[in-house]
Amino acid sequence: MKIVKSILIAITILFNGCSTEQPTESVTLNLLYDEIWDHQMISFPTYATYVGYPGQNGRWSDPSLQFLEKYEVSRINFLRRLQDIDQSQLTDREVLGLKLITQNLQIQTEGFKFPEEFILIHQRSGVQQDISDVLSIMPKNSLKDFEDRLERLRKAPEYIGKTIDVLRIGLEKNITPPKITLRDVPQQIKNTIPTEISNSPLLNSFNNFPVSMTEEDKNRIVTQAESIVETEVYPAFEKLYDFLVEEYIPNSNESIALSDNPDGKEWYKHRARQFTTTQLQPKEIHDLGLNEVARIKAEMDDVITKSGFEGSFDEFTNFLRTDPQFYAKTEEELLSGYRDIAKKADPELPKLFGKLPRMPYGIIEIPSYAAKSQTTAYYRGGSQKDGRAGYFYANTYALNTRPKWEMEALTLHEAMPGHHLQISLAKELPETHPLIQNLSYTGFVEGWGLYAESLGTEMGFYKDPYSKFGQLTYEMWRAVRLVVDTGMHYFGWSRDEAISYFAANTPKSLHDIEVEIDRYISWPGQALAYKIGELKFKDLRQRATETLGDKFDIREFHDELHKKGALPLDILDEQMNNWLDKKNTSVM
């Protein structure tokens, strides 16, 4: 990579016509992008695997404090160099890119003062899930791809050991995840290392070998993988299990509030800014949530009345939670239901979008070893380089908690026109540096997913009152998040208070509610982004409709939203206002 950069500089100097002339600001900026991108990929090899960056598939990220110290210095240095770029010498598109990367690094470096490095494990993420998950998304195109898997397995014990070292230091400093978020982690480890090694998810991806591989190589790879898992990885996980059960979990913090940590209120404010990409304060967010809950509740009451149900809100939600007609009897029935909805959604998309992604997607179940503690669903993007489609992962654990009336809204959120459309379009942007192409802003990404649910009415969904109530339930769910997330992490709410508030305003099952609340406890601030992002998209659509009148084109509007990939909400607002000004001028 350094050789390529040197060649680019030499070419630039040659075309400038003078060997002593410095590269233009545009060239300097792009070379700096290369440096930042390469550093990020080498620093986080598992993320490099996800985006298809070559050469890192045999490595794990380094969780050690020694690595983190060097990493922080590098990021601060990159930020200073970005701030030295002369924007007056750049095109409008380059100025936007510089603004995005600079803002990204600014909020990252501002966060270095908070001890995030010690929060390495809880029920939703950590080394107990990372290893199997990363192995599962690695490419399977060559013998080298499987040799990389073996190399990662060999290095897994070191990765686990370094994680234990950092967790132990965090424990000494009294900086740990809340104890409640750790209760399922020991069982997750046990699920990863079952007595019968062939059943371990660590070996699940040692299959579907390419035709170019010989039988001898296939057998060797599988035999070596089993040996490494049994003799090296299992003992490392057993050590982690013992450490967690005997030392870490018993002494972890009882408090669920981020604000109870040193400088915790500022830490929470920072995370709120990071995830929402706004300057909204916790009190403003809490009040916004209360207002949205009241508004949506009125709409839900209206649906109940129109359904003909005779009873209270609580009675109706209990009916939705408990009546067998609303639940699939088998895992395959549930997955088939999601797939049928997706097939119905696809032909409706050209009515709302002029540009659709090339990347295909599928719908599969969340791995059983992690399903109990996972939320209802999640999306994982594809990689054209590695030949991997995007996937909507549906939770098939406890079928009596997966109601049919939520399936339409959930599918539109996770697949099309939600996450799969938005994330795939961003990855397919032309002539965009991968550093910019892979930026992800939760307010935009999750706000779009929730906005996409609202498009279901225009796409022919939510025809019966139960599915319509399901769509409102999902919107209410995100409004409730604003209240309970700020409530627990900033205003002193207990876990039980948060669960009770959630249950009083939605028909979601108690299991789902508890998993959700524990998710917010383990991931402070992240849940704020959905509703705040959705409201921004709806506000932009209303502004565009009012400004352009009968010249408003929904396909053009949606395409414009995605033209530059995911953006911070403040910059999105600025970009769309500029577009509206130009459109309005041309219409007049």
MOMO-V952578 format. One record per backbone hydrogen bond with DSSP energy under -0.5 kcal/mol. CO is the residue of the C=O (numbers start at 1). NH is the residue of the N-H. If there is no record, write none. Layout:
BEGIN
CO;NH / CO;NH
END
This chain:
BEGIN
1;5 / 2;6 / 3;7 / 4;8 / 5;9 / 6;10 / 7;11 / 8;12 / 9;13 / 10;14 / 11;15 / 12;16 / 13;17 / 13;18 / 14;17 / 18;21 / 24;28 / 25;29 / 26;30 / 27;31 / 28;32 / 29;33 / 30;34 / 31;35 / 32;36 / 33;37 / 34;38 / 35;39 / 36;40 / 37;41 / 38;42 / 39;43 / 40;44 / 43;62 / 44;47 / 44;48 / 45;49 / 46;50 / 47;51 / 48;52 / 48;53 / 49;52 / 53;56 / 56;59 / 61;63 / 64;68 / 65;69 / 66;70 / 67;71 / 68;72 / 69;73 / 70;74 / 71;75 / 72;76 / 73;77 / 74;78 / 75;79 / 76;80 / 77;81 / 78;82 / 79;83 / 80;84 / 82;85 / 85;87 / 86;89 / 87;90 / 91;95 / 92;96 / 93;97 / 94;98 / 95;99 / 96;100 / 97;101 / 98;102 / 99;103 / 100;104 / 101;105 / 102;106 / 103;107 / 104;108 / 105;109 / 106;110 / 107;111 / 109;112 / 110;113 / 111;114 / 114;116 / 115;118 / 116;119 / 118;120 / 122;125 / 125;122 / 126;129 / 126;130 / 127;131 / 129;133 / 130;134 / 131;135 / 132;136 / 133;137 / 134;137 / 134;138 / 135;138 / 142;146 / 143;147 / 144;148 / 145;149 / 146;150 / 147;151 / 148;152 / 149;153 / 150;154 / 151;155 / 152;156 / 153;156 / 153;157 / 155;159 / 156;160 / 157;161 / 158;162 / 159;163 / 160;164 / 161;165 / 162;166 / 163;167 / 164;168 / 165;169 / 166;170 / 167;171 / 168;172 / 169;173 / 170;175 / 171;174 / 174;176 / 178;181 / 179;182 / 180;183 / 181;123 / 182;185 / 182;186 / 184;188 / 185;189 / 186;190 / 187;191 / 188;192 / 189;192 / 189;193 / 192;202 / 195;197 / 196;199 / 197;200 / 200;203 / 201;204 / 203;206 / 205;207 / 210;213 / 214;218 / 215;219 / 216;220 / 217;221 / 218;222 / 219;223 / 220;224 / 221;225 / 222;226 / 223;227 / 224;228 / 225;229 / 226;230 / 227;231 / 228;232 / 228;233 / 229;234 / 232;236 / 233;237 / 234;238 / 235;239 / 236;240 / 237;241 / 238;242 / 239;243 / 240;244 / 241;245 / 242;246 / 243;247 / 243;248 / 244;249 / 244;250 / 247;251 / 248;251 / 249;252 / 253;179 / 257;260 / 258;261 / 261;264 / 263;267 / 264;268 / 265;269 / 266;270 / 267;271 / 268;272 / 269;273 / 270;274 / 271;275 / 272;276 / 273;277 / 275;443 / 277;570 / 281;285 / 282;286 / 283;287 / 284;288 / 285;289 / 286;290 / 287;291 / 288;292 / 289;293 / 290;294 / 291;295 / 292;296 / 293;297 / 294;298 / 295;299 / 296;300 / 297;301 / 298;302 / 299;303 / 300;304 / 301;305 / 302;306 / 303;307 / 304;308 / 304;309 / 305;308 / 309;311 / 312;316 / 313;317 / 314;318 / 315;319 / 316;320 / 317;321 / 318;322 / 319;323 / 323;326 / 324;327 / 326;404 / 330;334 / 331;335 / 332;336 / 333;337 / 334;338 / 335;339 / 336;340 / 337;341 / 338;342 / 339;343 / 340;344 / 341;345 / 342;346 / 343;347 / 345;348 / 345;349 / 346;349 / 348;351 / 349;352 / 349;353 / 360;390 / 362;392 / 364;394 / 367;370 / 367;371 / 368;372 / 370;373 / 370;374 / 371;374 / 376;395 / 378;393 / 380;391 / 383;387 / 383;388 / 384;387 / 387;389 / 388;383 / 390;362 / 391;380 / 391;393 / 392;364 / 392;394 / 393;378 / 394;366 / 394;396 / 398;401 / 399;402 / 402;328 / 403;406 / 404;407 / 406;410 / 407;411 / 408;412 / 409;413 / 410;414 / 411;415 / 412;418 / 413;419 / 414;420 / 415;420 / 415;421 / 418;422 / 419;423 / 420;424 / 421;425 / 422;426 / 423;427 / 424;428 / 426;429 / 429;432 / 433;436 / 433;437 / 434;438 / 436;439 / 440;442 / 441;444 / 441;445 / 442;446 / 442;447 / 443;447 / 444;448 / 445;449 / 446;450 / 447;451 / 448;452 / 449;453 / 450;454 / 451;455 / 452;455 / 453;456 / 454;457 / 455;459 / 456;461 / 457;460 / 464;468 / 465;469 / 466;470 / 467;471 / 468;472 / 469;473 / 470;474 / 471;475 / 472;476 / 473;477 / 474;478 / 475;479 / 476;480 / 477;481 / 478;482 / 479;482 / 479;483 / 480;484 / 481;485 / 482;486 / 483;487 / 484;488 / 485;489 / 486;490 / 486;491 / 487;491 / 487;493 / 489;259 / 494;498 / 495;499 / 496;500 / 497;501 / 498;502 / 499;503 / 500;504 / 501;505 / 502;505 / 502;506 / 509;513 / 510;514 / 511;515 / 512;516 / 513;517 / 514;518 / 515;519 / 516;520 / 517;521 / 518;522 / 519;523 / 523;526 / 523;527 / 525;528 / 526;529 / 528;532 / 529;533 / 530;534 / 531;535 / 532;536 / 533;537 / 534;538 / 535;539 / 536;540 / 537;541 / 538;542 / 539;543 / 540;544 / 541;545 / 542;546 / 543;547 / 544;548 / 545;549 / 548;551 / 549;552 / 552;554 / 553;557 / 554;558 / 555;354 / 555;559 / 556;560 / 557;561 / 558;562 / 560;563 / 562;565 / 568;572 / 569;573 / 570;574 / 571;575 / 572;576 / 573;577 / 574;578 / 575;579 / 576;580 / 577;581 / 578;582 / 579;583 / 580;584 / 581;585 / 582;586 / 583;587 / 584;588
END
